[in-house]
Amino acid sequence: MAQLALVSDDLHFLQHLLPTWEQQFNLRVLNPPKPPPRIRGPRDLLAGLRNRRLRSRELPPLAKWADVVFCEWATHYLEWLSHHPGRAKLATRMHRYELERHADHVNWDNVALVLFVSNAMERAFRAAVPDYGGQTAVVYENIDFAKFSTRDRGATHRLGMLGQVIPRKGVREAVEFFAAIADELPELSLSIAGGTPDARYRQRVEETIAVAGLGERVTLEGFVPDLQAWYHSLDLIVSNSQAEGLQTSLVEGVASGCRALSRGWAGAEEVVPPDGLFSSATEFRQRLVKHYALDAEERTRQATGEREALLERLGARPRMAELLASLAP
């Protein structure tokens, strides 16, 4: 049985796979606290120093013990391991931000396998690291699809966005797009779920809602404890992001029977069909008007077809466990 060391300070997208991996590998997991993304004061500086000491203390014995070390997220731990190679083969999965923040600090000659959540991310990596000579693959096992079922879908006239309320997610602009069609579709509402770590940006979103007079129709939900019920309350799941790896809420929404509507960031087309992509307020309006002009039976037929097609596409991608096992001697 191959010896696999999993290194990650965020296991959110792998947690559901670990029971199976424990049967497939002799598995050890290093799951340290996340280091601060930037140093803003003495506490962050201390946390960063502790993380550096942890890397130099914990990673060498793992690299010596394992056949394969897998870094979920191509961040600080991959950087360190790529410059201190042991006997283990080194593999990683890159989601999005790592390419701009960490890729230049990794010795890619010592990384045998890089996995991606989208074809678009693989293309971006190949463009940024053209001389990479290892193996790459596009995978998708971020969610357990068994947890996301459809419902009998009558129209709720409710749109949803899920993710942190930050500028990259384009939440304020989405509210402006919604305001432009609010009079034309007076039954429509917008639910914005997710944390608000940027208080200043949240205030700007709230001001945009208030100025448009949409306080009764656009809501900031914060944390949603029952995601399946929330998705079932929607007709469409919306993304207005500037960039994503492969946005989880779009996949979960479609898996729950929603239709998807997304700005055309690189990779959105891997989840959303062409008639669900938009690049402007005008196209956003056109997509919504067209959707609500369909009768209920046709809306359900399209949502069901899009769900089946997405699950088939993502399900056809290779399994991470098989790719990692292939690296072992």
Summary of the structure (lengths in Angstrom):
residues: 329
radius of gyration: 21.5
end to end distance: 10.3
largest distance: 64.2
contacts: 1051
relative contact order: 0.12
helix: 46%
strand: 17%
